[in-house]
Every structure is written in structure tokens, then in C-alpha cells.
Amino acid sequence: MTPAYNDPYHSSIDLYMSRIEDYPYPSGLHLLTQWQAGDDEARKEMTQVFDDAIAGYFDA
């Protein structure tokens, strides 16, 4: 099964679904802080999480 969106980093929904467990306290806050500070890697990761959530690939 492949995602409904074109993403070169995701080849399988089951293996690469964003999971809330990947962002436990306080690491989720650190990611948010880095994103707010303009960190490019944090921006990419936040974008991926939001894209996954919008596409229905976020496991809460």
C-alpha cells in the first residue's frame, strides 16, 4: 500500500505513519521550539507531521 500523496520519504503507510508516541514530553515541545526559532530540520519534521495528519496517516 502506498500513500495517497507523493512523498519520496514514505513508501508504506504502515511503516512510516506519524505516531504521537514519537513526540513524548518534552521532545515534542523541543521540536516546536526549534521550529519557532527557524530551524530548517524542525520545519521539515513539523511539515511531515501535519501533512500526515491531514492525509489521515497520523496515529493518535
DRENDO-1510 file (C-alpha; in Angstrom, 1 decimal, always signed):
<recs>
REC; n; res; u; v; w
REC; 1; MET; +0.0; +0.0; +0.0 .
REC; 2; THR; +1.3; +3.5; -0.9 .
REC; 3; PRO; +0.3; +6.9; +0.5 .
REC; 4; ALA; -2.2; +8.9; -1.4 .
REC; 5; TYR; +0.2; +11.8; -1.6 .
REC; 6; ASN; +3.6; +12.0; -3.4 .
REC; 7; ASP; +6.3; +11.7; -0.7 .
REC; 8; PRO; +9.7; +10.3; -1.5 .
REC; 9; TYR; +10.3; +9.6; +2.2 .
REC; 10; HIS; +7.3; +7.4; +2.7 .
REC; 11; SER; +6.9; +4.1; +0.8 .
REC; 12; SER; +4.5; +2.4; +3.2 .
REC; 13; ILE; +1.8; +3.9; +5.4 .
REC; 14; ASP; +2.1; +1.1; +7.9 .
REC; 15; LEU; +5.9; +1.6; +8.4 .
REC; 16; TYR; +6.1; +5.4; +8.2 .
REC; 17; MET; +2.9; +6.6; +9.8 .
REC; 18; SER; +3.5; +9.6; +12.2 .
REC; 19; ARG; +2.8; +8.5; +15.7 .
REC; 20; ILE; +2.1; +10.6; +18.8 .
REC; 21; GLU; +4.4; +8.3; +20.7 .
REC; 22; ASP; +7.3; +9.7; +18.7 .
REC; 23; TYR; +6.9; +13.0; +20.4 .
REC; 24; PRO; +6.7; +12.4; +24.1 .
REC; 25; TYR; +7.0; +15.3; +26.6 .
REC; 26; PRO; +9.3; +17.2; +26.4 .
REC; 27; SER; +10.7; +16.3; +23.0 .
REC; 28; GLY; +7.6; +17.5; +21.2 .
REC; 29; LEU; +8.0; +20.9; +22.9 .
REC; 30; HIS; +11.7; +21.0; +21.9 .
REC; 31; LEU; +10.6; +20.3; +18.3 .
REC; 32; LEU; +8.1; +23.1; +18.5 .
REC; 33; THR; +10.7; +25.5; +20.0 .
REC; 34; GLN; +13.2; +24.7; +17.3 .
REC; 35; TRP; +10.6; +25.2; +14.6 .
REC; 36; GLN; +9.6; +28.6; +16.1 .
REC; 37; ALA; +13.3; +29.5; +16.1 .
REC; 38; GLY; +13.5; +28.9; +12.3 .
REC; 39; ASP; +15.4; +25.6; +12.4 .
REC; 40; ASP; +15.1; +24.0; +8.9 .
REC; 41; GLU; +15.1; +20.4; +10.0 .
REC; 42; ALA; +12.4; +21.1; +12.6 .
REC; 43; ARG; +10.3; +22.8; +9.9 .
REC; 44; LYS; +10.6; +19.7; +7.7 .
REC; 45; GLU; +9.6; +17.4; +10.5 .
REC; 46; MET; +6.7; +19.6; +11.6 .
REC; 47; THR; +5.6; +19.8; +8.0 .
REC; 48; GLN; +5.7; +16.0; +7.7 .
REC; 49; VAL; +3.7; +15.5; +10.9 .
REC; 50; PHE; +1.0; +18.0; +9.7 .
REC; 51; ASP; +0.9; +16.5; +6.2 .
REC; 52; ASP; +0.5; +13.0; +7.7 .
REC; 53; ALA; -2.3; +14.3; +9.9 .
REC; 54; ILE; -4.2; +16.0; +7.0 .
REC; 55; ALA; -3.8; +12.9; +4.8 .
REC; 56; GLY; -5.0; +10.6; +7.6 .
REC; 57; TYR; -1.7; +9.0; +8.3 .
REC; 58; PHE; -1.3; +10.2; +11.9 .
REC; 59; ASP; -1.8; +7.5; +14.5 .
REC; 60; ALA; -3.0; +9.1; +17.7 .
</recs>
